[in-house]
Amino acid sequence: MKENALSKASNPSPARTPATQHILTEQEIRAQPSSEYMSDAQLDFFRRRLLEMRVEILAREHATKERLYHNESHADPADRATAEEEHFLDLRLREREMTLLRKIGESLRLIDSREYGYCSKTGEPIGISRLLARPTATVCVDVKDRDERRVTHYNERPNTDRREF
């Protein structure tokens, strides 16, 4: 099934030059027929959305770095504890955003290879609604649901790029 989905993705839709290509809105993408799934216009929409996300994250990262490098000494133990907690939360935020940046980069590579929008495990379309909610999604809802149930019921972790501690 994956070959079928990937072959659909590799067949570009009728040629449009970027200068004449209409930039789709979210409502227009939702209204398109399934035959237009991951057309050039849709891929361009998601590329733009991912690039916007990346710019936002990089701007927040700059602010987070400023807070992390701003070193204050607090005489009051409560103030010191608050500052340490804020520092910890900033570090955690930075780690999460670095992970998201890696996922955005991977999604952009998938767009370039025309494999974006298809489940990495089954080859089925991920779906416009899921991609609009989570543009970095790499698996369809059914696979994600199955993986989450496995974690909940059997305490198994699906294969991910997370490091084991």
Beta strands, then each sheet from edge to edge (+ up, - down):
end
